[in-house]
Amino acid sequence: MTTTQHRLPMILDEVRAVRVERLSPSFVRVELGGACLADFGVDGPTYDQRIKLVFPYAGGSLPSVADADQAWLSTWLERPVEERGHMRTYTIREVRGSGADTRLVVDFVVHGHDGQAGPGSSWAEQAEVGDPVVLLAPRRGEPFGGIEFAPGTASQLLLVGDETAVPAICAILGQLPWQARGAAFLEVPTAADVLSVVHPEGVEVVWLPRDGGPVGSRVHDAVLTHLGAPVLPVDEPVEVDPDLWETPTYSSSGEEVDAPVTLVGHDLEGLYAWIAGESAMVTTLRRALVRDLGVDRRQVAFMGYWRRGVAMRS
Ligand SMILES: Cc1cc2nc3c(=O)[nH]c(=O)nc-3n(C[C@H](O)[C@H](O)[C@H](O)COP(=O)(O)OP(=O)(O)OC[C@H]3O[C@@H](n4cnc5c(N)ncnc54)[C@H](O)[C@@H]3O)c2cc1C
Protein backbone atom coordinates (compact mmCIF):
# COMPACT_ATOMS: atom_id res chain seq x y z
CA MET A 1 0.00 0.00 0.00
CA THR A 2 1.32 3.44 -0.81
CA THR A 3 0.71 6.36 1.50
CA THR A 4 0.67 9.95 0.34
CA GLN A 5 3.07 12.19 2.22
CA HIS A 6 1.74 15.65 2.91
CA ARG A 7 3.90 18.55 3.93
CA LEU A 8 1.35 19.71 6.46
CA PRO A 9 -1.03 17.94 8.85
CA MET A 10 -3.83 20.29 7.77
CA ILE A 11 -5.25 21.55 4.50
CA LEU A 12 -3.53 24.79 3.55
CA ASP A 13 -4.54 25.50 0.02
CA GLU A 14 -6.35 27.79 -2.35
CA VAL A 15 -10.06 27.12 -2.81
CA ARG A 16 -12.66 29.01 -4.83
CA ALA A 17 -16.19 30.23 -4.36
CA VAL A 18 -18.30 27.75 -6.33
CA ARG A 19 -21.68 29.14 -5.26
CA VAL A 20 -22.66 32.45 -3.67
CA GLU A 21 -26.07 33.08 -2.17
CA ARG A 22 -27.41 36.11 -0.33
CA LEU A 23 -29.37 34.53 2.50
CA SER A 24 -30.60 37.73 4.15
CA PRO A 25 -29.55 41.36 4.69
CA SER A 26 -26.72 40.25 7.03
CA PHE A 27 -25.73 36.79 5.74
CA VAL A 28 -23.96 35.72 2.57
CA ARG A 29 -23.50 31.99 2.04
CA VAL A 30 -20.44 30.93 0.07
CA GLU A 31 -19.70 27.35 -0.94
CA LEU A 32 -15.96 26.83 -1.19
CA GLY A 33 -14.64 24.09 -3.45
CA GLY A 34 -11.29 22.75 -4.61
CA ALA A 35 -9.50 19.47 -5.24
CA CYS A 36 -7.73 19.76 -1.86
CA LEU A 37 -11.09 19.24 -0.11
CA ALA A 38 -10.99 15.57 -1.06
CA ASP A 39 -8.70 15.32 1.99
CA PHE A 40 -11.03 17.24 4.30
CA GLY A 41 -12.36 15.40 7.31
CA VAL A 42 -12.80 15.39 11.07
CA ASP A 43 -13.33 12.57 13.48
CA GLY A 44 -17.09 12.80 14.17
CA PRO A 45 -19.52 15.70 13.75
CA THR A 46 -18.08 19.06 12.72
CA TYR A 47 -20.31 20.98 15.21
CA ASP A 48 -18.64 24.43 15.59
CA GLN A 49 -15.50 23.49 13.65
CA ARG A 50 -13.56 26.64 12.95
CA ILE A 51 -11.40 27.24 9.93
CA LYS A 52 -9.16 30.07 8.81
CA LEU A 53 -9.53 31.94 5.57
CA VAL A 54 -6.96 34.30 4.06
CA PHE A 55 -8.39 37.12 1.96
CA PRO A 56 -6.29 39.20 -0.44
CA TYR A 57 -5.16 42.66 0.58
CA ALA A 58 -7.32 45.28 -1.15
CA GLY A 59 -6.81 44.90 -4.88
CA GLY A 60 -3.88 42.53 -4.32
CA SER A 61 -3.40 38.83 -4.80
CA LEU A 62 -3.36 35.92 -2.37
CA PRO A 63 -0.15 34.66 -0.81
CA SER A 64 1.22 31.64 -2.67
CA VAL A 65 0.64 28.31 -0.98
CA ALA A 66 2.11 26.20 -3.76
CA ASP A 67 4.99 24.91 -1.63
CA ALA A 68 3.53 25.62 1.79
CA ASP A 69 5.20 23.82 4.68
CA GLN A 70 5.37 24.43 8.45
CA ALA A 71 7.52 27.49 7.81
CA TRP A 72 4.72 29.04 5.74
CA LEU A 73 2.61 29.41 8.85
CA SER A 74 5.34 30.69 11.10
CA THR A 75 6.61 33.25 8.60
CA TRP A 76 3.26 34.31 7.10
CA LEU A 77 2.70 36.99 9.74
CA GLU A 78 6.13 38.49 9.16
CA ARG A 79 5.39 39.28 5.53
CA PRO A 80 4.04 42.69 4.50
CA VAL A 81 0.24 42.76 4.61
CA GLU A 82 0.12 43.58 0.86
CA GLU A 83 1.69 40.15 0.28
CA ARG A 84 0.17 38.05 3.02
CA GLY A 85 -3.41 39.34 2.95
CA HIS A 86 -5.72 39.05 5.98
CA MET A 87 -6.49 35.91 7.96
CA ARG A 88 -9.90 35.57 9.62
CA THR A 89 -11.74 32.82 11.49
CA TYR A 90 -15.02 31.30 10.26
CA THR A 91 -17.16 28.26 10.95
CA ILE A 92 -18.01 25.36 8.69
CA ARG A 93 -21.77 25.69 8.43
CA GLU A 94 -22.09 22.50 6.40
CA VAL A 95 -20.07 20.04 4.36
CA ARG A 96 -21.57 19.15 0.98
CA GLY A 97 -20.56 16.62 -1.66
CA SER A 98 -17.72 14.14 -1.37
CA GLY A 99 -14.28 13.36 -2.76
CA ALA A 100 -12.90 16.04 -5.07
CA ASP A 101 -16.42 17.57 -5.16
CA THR A 102 -16.43 18.26 -1.40
CA ARG A 103 -17.56 21.79 -0.65
CA LEU A 104 -17.44 23.72 2.62
CA VAL A 105 -20.35 26.05 3.24
CA VAL A 106 -19.47 29.24 5.10
CA ASP A 107 -22.09 31.78 6.18
CA PHE A 108 -20.46 35.21 6.32
CA VAL A 109 -21.90 38.09 8.30
CA VAL A 110 -21.70 41.22 6.20
CA HIS A 111 -21.22 44.19 8.45
CA GLY A 112 -19.58 47.57 8.28
CA HIS A 113 -22.42 49.57 6.83
CA ASP A 114 -21.02 52.21 9.22
CA GLY A 115 -17.80 52.28 7.14
CA GLN A 116 -16.01 49.75 9.41
CA ALA A 117 -16.16 46.72 7.13
CA GLY A 118 -13.19 44.41 7.48
CA PRO A 119 -11.57 42.36 4.70
CA GLY A 120 -13.64 39.25 5.51
CA SER A 121 -16.95 41.04 5.31
CA SER A 122 -15.94 42.99 2.19
CA TRP A 123 -14.80 39.82 0.41
CA ALA A 124 -18.11 38.09 1.14
CA GLU A 125 -20.17 41.11 0.13
CA GLN A 126 -18.51 41.16 -3.30
CA ALA A 127 -17.90 37.43 -3.70
CA GLU A 128 -18.48 35.92 -7.13
CA VAL A 129 -18.17 32.36 -8.34
CA GLY A 130 -14.49 31.72 -9.08
CA ASP A 131 -13.07 34.08 -6.45
CA PRO A 132 -10.11 32.44 -4.69
CA VAL A 133 -9.32 32.40 -0.99
CA VAL A 134 -6.72 30.51 1.04
CA LEU A 135 -8.16 27.92 3.41
CA LEU A 136 -6.74 26.32 6.54
CA ALA A 137 -8.89 23.36 7.54
CA PRO A 138 -8.67 19.88 9.07
CA ARG A 139 -7.09 17.13 7.03
CA ARG A 140 -8.75 13.74 7.48
CA GLY A 141 -6.93 11.55 9.98
CA GLU A 142 -4.88 14.39 11.44
CA PRO A 143 -5.52 16.25 14.70
CA PHE A 144 -6.59 19.86 14.02
CA GLY A 145 -8.63 21.08 17.00
CA GLY A 146 -11.16 23.85 16.60
CA ILE A 147 -14.30 22.12 17.86
CA GLU A 148 -15.29 23.58 21.23
CA PHE A 149 -18.82 22.17 21.54
CA ALA A 150 -18.38 19.33 24.04
CA PRO A 151 -21.53 18.82 26.12
CA GLY A 152 -20.44 15.45 27.50
CA THR A 153 -23.37 13.90 29.37
CA ALA A 154 -25.24 17.20 29.87
CA SER A 155 -29.00 16.79 29.95
CA GLN A 156 -29.83 20.43 29.06
CA LEU A 157 -28.13 22.49 26.39
CA LEU A 158 -27.98 26.24 26.26
CA LEU A 159 -26.67 27.67 22.99
CA VAL A 160 -26.34 31.44 22.78
CA GLY A 161 -24.89 33.67 20.13
CA ASP A 162 -25.07 36.77 18.03
CA GLU A 163 -25.03 36.65 14.21
CA THR A 164 -21.36 35.58 14.01
CA ALA A 165 -22.25 32.48 16.05
CA VAL A 166 -25.42 31.72 14.07
CA PRO A 167 -23.49 29.48 11.62
CA ALA A 168 -21.97 27.51 14.50
CA ILE A 169 -25.23 27.19 16.44
CA CYS A 170 -27.14 26.14 13.32
CA ALA A 171 -24.43 23.58 12.49
CA ILE A 172 -24.55 22.22 16.06
CA LEU A 173 -28.36 22.06 16.07
CA GLY A 174 -28.37 20.12 12.82
CA GLN A 175 -25.94 17.53 14.18
CA LEU A 176 -27.39 16.94 17.65
CA PRO A 177 -28.98 13.60 18.46
CA TRP A 178 -32.76 13.76 18.02
CA GLN A 179 -33.35 13.30 21.77
CA ALA A 180 -31.27 16.37 22.76
CA ARG A 181 -33.00 18.92 25.00
CA GLY A 182 -32.42 22.57 25.72
CA ALA A 183 -32.68 25.98 24.11
CA ALA A 184 -30.86 28.12 21.59
CA PHE A 185 -30.96 31.92 21.60
CA LEU A 186 -29.79 33.62 18.42
CA GLU A 187 -29.57 37.39 18.26
CA VAL A 188 -29.53 38.82 14.73
CA PRO A 189 -29.49 42.39 13.39
CA THR A 190 -32.99 42.35 11.85
CA ALA A 191 -36.09 40.15 11.61
CA ALA A 192 -35.17 39.51 7.96
CA ASP A 193 -32.04 37.68 9.21
CA VAL A 194 -34.02 34.89 10.85
CA LEU A 195 -33.04 31.72 8.98
CA SER A 196 -34.69 28.33 8.84
CA VAL A 197 -32.79 25.75 10.85
CA VAL A 198 -33.09 22.02 11.44
CA HIS A 199 -33.13 21.17 15.16
CA PRO A 200 -34.27 18.45 17.55
CA GLU A 201 -37.84 18.92 18.77
CA GLY A 202 -36.66 19.14 22.39
CA VAL A 203 -34.38 22.11 21.70
CA GLU A 204 -36.32 25.35 21.57
CA VAL A 205 -34.94 27.84 19.06
CA VAL A 206 -35.50 31.52 19.83
CA TRP A 207 -34.50 34.19 17.30
CA LEU A 208 -33.98 37.66 18.73
CA PRO A 209 -33.81 40.45 16.15
CA ARG A 210 -32.33 43.53 17.82
CA ASP A 211 -33.57 45.95 15.16
CA GLY A 212 -31.06 48.73 15.75
CA GLY A 213 -30.41 47.97 19.43
CA PRO A 214 -26.87 47.34 20.68
CA VAL A 215 -25.33 43.90 20.14
CA GLY A 216 -26.26 41.60 23.02
CA SER A 217 -29.19 43.74 24.14
CA ARG A 218 -31.83 41.09 23.41
CA VAL A 219 -29.95 37.96 24.27
CA HIS A 220 -28.92 38.87 27.80
CA ASP A 221 -32.41 39.24 29.29
CA ALA A 222 -33.74 36.27 27.30
CA VAL A 223 -31.05 33.95 28.66
CA LEU A 224 -31.45 35.04 32.29
CA THR A 225 -35.22 34.68 32.07
CA HIS A 226 -34.75 31.22 30.59
CA LEU A 227 -32.51 30.26 33.52
CA GLY A 228 -34.99 31.65 36.04
CA ALA A 229 -32.52 34.29 37.21
CA PRO A 230 -33.39 37.89 38.09
CA VAL A 231 -32.96 40.24 35.14
CA LEU A 232 -31.13 43.33 36.33
CA PRO A 233 -29.95 46.25 34.20
CA VAL A 234 -26.39 45.68 32.99
CA ASP A 235 -23.64 48.13 32.20
CA GLU A 236 -21.09 47.36 29.51
CA PRO A 237 -18.25 45.64 31.37
CA VAL A 238 -15.32 47.97 32.01
CA GLU A 239 -12.73 45.44 30.96
CA VAL A 240 -13.37 43.29 27.93
CA ASP A 241 -10.79 40.86 26.68
CA PRO A 242 -11.12 40.95 22.87
CA ASP A 243 -9.62 37.43 22.83
CA LEU A 244 -11.97 36.07 25.51
CA TRP A 245 -11.88 32.27 25.36
CA GLU A 246 -13.02 30.31 28.40
CA THR A 247 -13.74 26.64 27.84
CA PRO A 248 -13.46 23.60 30.09
CA THR A 249 -9.95 23.05 28.72
CA TYR A 250 -8.60 26.57 28.11
CA SER A 251 -8.77 29.90 29.86
CA SER A 252 -7.58 33.10 28.13
CA SER A 253 -7.60 34.81 31.54
CA GLY A 254 -5.39 32.14 33.07
CA GLU A 255 -8.08 30.81 35.41
CA GLU A 256 -7.58 27.39 36.91
CA VAL A 257 -9.19 25.12 34.35
CA ASP A 258 -10.07 22.31 36.74
CA ALA A 259 -11.65 24.51 39.40
CA PRO A 260 -13.93 22.63 41.81
CA VAL A 261 -17.69 22.52 41.32
CA THR A 262 -19.37 25.60 42.79
CA LEU A 263 -22.99 25.03 41.93
CA VAL A 264 -25.03 26.94 44.49
CA GLY A 265 -28.62 28.00 44.81
CA HIS A 266 -29.79 27.14 41.30
CA ASP A 267 -30.83 23.92 39.75
CA LEU A 268 -28.47 24.16 36.82
CA GLU A 269 -26.94 20.75 37.25
CA GLY A 270 -26.82 18.96 33.94
CA LEU A 271 -26.61 22.25 32.04
CA TYR A 272 -24.03 22.76 29.33
CA ALA A 273 -23.80 26.32 28.01
CA TRP A 274 -22.04 27.31 24.76
CA ILE A 275 -21.96 31.07 24.33
CA ALA A 276 -20.21 32.97 21.53
CA GLY A 277 -20.31 36.36 19.88
CA GLU A 278 -19.24 39.92 20.55
CA SER A 279 -16.78 39.86 23.46
CA ALA A 280 -18.61 42.34 25.73
CA MET A 281 -21.85 40.39 25.26
CA VAL A 282 -20.10 37.15 26.15
CA THR A 283 -18.28 38.74 29.13
CA THR A 284 -21.57 40.00 30.56
CA LEU A 285 -23.25 36.61 30.20
CA ARG A 286 -20.23 34.89 31.66
CA ARG A 287 -20.41 37.16 34.70
CA ALA A 288 -24.10 36.33 35.13
CA LEU A 289 -23.70 32.58 34.74
CA VAL A 290 -20.43 31.88 36.51
CA ARG A 291 -20.27 34.63 39.12
CA ASP A 292 -23.94 35.29 39.90
CA LEU A 293 -25.49 31.87 39.28
CA GLY A 294 -22.45 29.80 40.25
CA VAL A 295 -22.46 27.62 37.15
CA ASP A 296 -19.39 25.41 37.16
CA ARG A 297 -16.90 26.69 34.60
CA ARG A 298 -16.52 23.13 33.36
CA GLN A 299 -20.13 23.30 32.12
CA VAL A 300 -19.57 26.31 29.91
CA ALA A 301 -17.73 27.50 26.84
CA PHE A 302 -17.58 31.30 26.49
CA MET A 303 -15.99 32.53 23.29
CA GLY A 304 -15.40 36.06 22.05
CA TYR A 305 -15.84 35.79 18.27
CA TRP A 306 -15.22 39.50 17.62
CA ARG A 307 -14.86 42.75 19.53
CA ARG A 308 -16.67 45.92 18.63
CA GLY A 309 -14.17 48.46 17.24
CA VAL A 310 -11.29 45.95 17.09
CA ALA A 311 -10.21 44.27 13.85
CA MET A 312 -9.31 40.61 14.16
CA ARG A 313 -5.55 40.22 14.54
CA SER A 314 -3.85 38.73 11.51
C1 LIG B 1 -14.22 30.50 16.20
C2 LIG B 1 -14.84 31.64 15.39
C3 LIG B 1 -15.79 31.35 14.44
C4 LIG B 1 -16.39 32.38 13.70
N1 LIG B 1 -17.32 32.06 12.74
C5 LIG B 1 -17.85 33.04 11.97
C6 LIG B 1 -18.76 32.73 10.90
O1 LIG B 1 -19.05 31.56 10.60
N2 LIG B 1 -19.29 33.77 10.18
C7 LIG B 1 -18.94 35.08 10.44
O2 LIG B 1 -19.41 35.98 9.75
N3 LIG B 1 -18.07 35.39 11.45
C8 LIG B 1 -17.52 34.41 12.20
N4 LIG B 1 -16.62 34.73 13.18
C9 LIG B 1 -16.38 36.14 13.48
C10 LIG B 1 -15.41 36.79 12.49
O3 LIG B 1 -14.18 36.11 12.53
C11 LIG B 1 -15.21 38.27 12.91
O4 LIG B 1 -16.42 38.96 12.84
C12 LIG B 1 -14.14 38.96 12.09
O5 LIG B 1 -13.79 40.15 12.79
C13 LIG B 1 -14.62 39.32 10.71
O6 LIG B 1 -13.52 39.87 10.01
P1 LIG B 1 -13.66 41.18 9.13
O7 LIG B 1 -12.44 41.18 8.26
O8 LIG B 1 -14.99 41.24 8.49
O9 LIG B 1 -13.59 42.36 10.20
P2 LIG B 1 -12.30 42.88 11.03
O10 LIG B 1 -11.26 43.40 10.11
O11 LIG B 1 -11.88 41.82 11.98
O12 LIG B 1 -12.92 44.09 11.85
C14 LIG B 1 -13.15 45.37 11.24
C15 LIG B 1 -14.19 46.12 12.07
O13 LIG B 1 -15.42 45.43 11.95
C16 LIG B 1 -15.95 45.13 13.23
N5 LIG B 1 -16.64 43.82 13.13
C17 LIG B 1 -16.11 42.59 12.99
N6 LIG B 1 -17.06 41.66 12.90
C18 LIG B 1 -18.25 42.33 12.99
C19 LIG B 1 -19.61 41.95 12.97
N7 LIG B 1 -19.98 40.66 12.80
N8 LIG B 1 -20.56 42.92 13.09
C20 LIG B 1 -20.23 44.21 13.23
N9 LIG B 1 -18.94 44.65 13.26
C21 LIG B 1 -17.99 43.72 13.14
C22 LIG B 1 -14.75 45.09 14.17
O14 LIG B 1 -15.15 45.41 15.47
C23 LIG B 1 -13.86 46.16 13.57
O15 LIG B 1 -14.24 47.44 14.02
C24 LIG B 1 -16.01 33.72 13.92
C25 LIG B 1 -15.01 34.02 14.87
C26 LIG B 1 -14.44 32.99 15.59
C27 LIG B 1 -13.35 33.31 16.61
PDBQT file of the ligand as one rigid body, heavy atoms in Angstrom, charges set to zero:
ROOT
HETATM    1  C1  LIG A 401     -14.216  30.504  16.202  1.00  0.00    +0.000 C 
HETATM    2  C2  LIG A 401     -14.839  31.644  15.392  1.00  0.00    +0.000 A 
HETATM    3  C3  LIG A 401     -15.793  31.347  14.437  1.00  0.00    +0.000 A 
HETATM    4  C4  LIG A 401     -16.391  32.378  13.699  1.00  0.00    +0.000 A 
HETATM    5  N1  LIG A 401     -17.318  32.061  12.740  1.00  0.00    +0.000 NA
HETATM    6  C5  LIG A 401     -17.849  33.040  11.972  1.00  0.00    +0.000 A 
HETATM    7  C6  LIG A 401     -18.762  32.728  10.898  1.00  0.00    +0.000 A 
HETATM    8  O1  LIG A 401     -19.047  31.564  10.600  1.00  0.00    +0.000 OA
HETATM    9  N2  LIG A 401     -19.288  33.768  10.178  1.00  0.00    +0.000 N 
HETATM   10  C7  LIG A 401     -18.938  35.080  10.445  1.00  0.00    +0.000 A 
HETATM   11  O2  LIG A 401     -19.407  35.982   9.754  1.00  0.00    +0.000 OA
HETATM   12  N3  LIG A 401     -18.073  35.389  11.449  1.00  0.00    +0.000 NA
HETATM   13  C8  LIG A 401     -17.520  34.413  12.199  1.00  0.00    +0.000 A 
HETATM   14  N4  LIG A 401     -16.624  34.731  13.180  1.00  0.00    +0.000 N 
HETATM   15  C9  LIG A 401     -16.380  36.140  13.476  1.00  0.00    +0.000 C 
HETATM   16  C10 LIG A 401     -15.408  36.791  12.489  1.00  0.00    +0.000 C 
HETATM   17  O3  LIG A 401     -14.180  36.108  12.526  1.00  0.00    +0.000 OA
HETATM   18  C11 LIG A 401     -15.208  38.268  12.911  1.00  0.00    +0.000 C 
HETATM   19  O4  LIG A 401     -16.425  38.960  12.841  1.00  0.00    +0.000 OA
HETATM   20  C12 LIG A 401     -14.142  38.962  12.095  1.00  0.00    +0.000 C 
HETATM   21  O5  LIG A 401     -13.786  40.146  12.785  1.00  0.00    +0.000 OA
HETATM   22  C13 LIG A 401     -14.617  39.319  10.706  1.00  0.00    +0.000 C 
HETATM   23  O6  LIG A 401     -13.518  39.875  10.010  1.00  0.00    +0.000 OA
HETATM   24  P1  LIG A 401     -13.658  41.180   9.131  1.00  0.00    +0.000 P 
HETATM   25  O7  LIG A 401     -12.441  41.184   8.265  1.00  0.00    +0.000 OA
HETATM   26  O8  LIG A 401     -14.993  41.240   8.486  1.00  0.00    +0.000 OA
HETATM   27  O9  LIG A 401     -13.591  42.364  10.197  1.00  0.00    +0.000 OA
HETATM   28  P2  LIG A 401     -12.300  42.878  11.029  1.00  0.00    +0.000 P 
HETATM   29  O10 LIG A 401     -11.257  43.404  10.106  1.00  0.00    +0.000 OA
HETATM   30  O11 LIG A 401     -11.882  41.815  11.977  1.00  0.00    +0.000 OA
HETATM   31  O12 LIG A 401     -12.919  44.085  11.845  1.00  0.00    +0.000 OA
HETATM   32  C14 LIG A 401     -13.152  45.370  11.235  1.00  0.00    +0.000 C 
HETATM   33  C15 LIG A 401     -14.190  46.116  12.072  1.00  0.00    +0.000 C 
HETATM   34  O13 LIG A 401     -15.423  45.426  11.952  1.00  0.00    +0.000 OA
HETATM   35  C16 LIG A 401     -15.953  45.128  13.234  1.00  0.00    +0.000 C 
HETATM   36  N5  LIG A 401     -16.640  43.824  13.132  1.00  0.00    +0.000 N 
HETATM   37  C17 LIG A 401     -16.106  42.590  12.988  1.00  0.00    +0.000 A 
HETATM   38  N6  LIG A 401     -17.061  41.659  12.902  1.00  0.00    +0.000 NA
HETATM   39  C18 LIG A 401     -18.250  42.332  12.991  1.00  0.00    +0.000 A 
HETATM   40  C19 LIG A 401     -19.612  41.947  12.965  1.00  0.00    +0.000 A 
HETATM   41  N7  LIG A 401     -19.979  40.659  12.804  1.00  0.00    +0.000 N 
HETATM   42  N8  LIG A 401     -20.561  42.919  13.087  1.00  0.00    +0.000 NA
HETATM   43  C20 LIG A 401     -20.230  44.214  13.225  1.00  0.00    +0.000 A 
HETATM   44  N9  LIG A 401     -18.941  44.646  13.260  1.00  0.00    +0.000 NA
HETATM   45  C21 LIG A 401     -17.988  43.721  13.139  1.00  0.00    +0.000 A 
HETATM   46  C22 LIG A 401     -14.747  45.089  14.167  1.00  0.00    +0.000 C 
HETATM   47  O14 LIG A 401     -15.146  45.410  15.469  1.00  0.00    +0.000 OA
HETATM   48  C23 LIG A 401     -13.865  46.159  13.567  1.00  0.00    +0.000 C 
HETATM   49  O15 LIG A 401     -14.240  47.441  14.022  1.00  0.00    +0.000 OA
HETATM   50  C24 LIG A 401     -16.006  33.722  13.924  1.00  0.00    +0.000 A 
HETATM   51  C25 LIG A 401     -15.011  34.018  14.873  1.00  0.00    +0.000 A 
HETATM   52  C26 LIG A 401     -14.439  32.987  15.594  1.00  0.00    +0.000 A 
HETATM   53  C27 LIG A 401     -13.352  33.313  16.613  1.00  0.00    +0.000 C 
ENDROOT
TORSDOF 0
